[in-house]
Amino acid sequence: MDKFLEFANNHTLLVLALAISFFVVVFAELRRKASGLVNIEAIEAVRLINNDAVVVDLRTIDAFSKGHIVGAKSIPSDELDSKMNQLEAMKSKPVIAVCNSGVTSTKAVHKLRAAGFESVYGLKGGMSGWGQAGLPVVTGKKTKVKKSKNK
């Protein structure tokens, strides 16, 4: 303990910087939790999708057509306000907002929560995080589902 006090006395600025950094990290984490923003990992998103969650892809139409999550609805972020009525019927379902890297989806999560959606999540890392997790994407503007024939 004496050596610690001696170090702190000799390096006051370092100890002060460490203490400030610690409090900034704690404050930022508490603020993030208090805001209710929940970013989920790709694996948690898969679990929600399997339980009837709605995926809203906020990227441009071109980016969406190059690859998106199966069943995702393409609503570019700049059109979210005008197309909010398309999502009204899904207020009671979980909604996962997806963008390129997870930054734009934060704004969409706030908008959707303010509009009364019960559970809205942002995909942590966006489509980049989805790809890094090794999860599949489909290409094209529309996804066709093949019906299996019963024999």
Buried (B, 14 or more C-beta within 10 A) or exposed (E): EEEEEEEEEEEEEEBEEEEEEEEEEEEEEEEEEEEEBBBBBBEBBBEBBEEEBBBBBBBBEEBBBEBBBEEBBBBBBEEBEEEBEEBEEBBEBBBBBBBBEBEBBBBBBBBBBEBEBEBBBBBBBBBBBBBEBEBEEBEEEEEEEEEEEEE
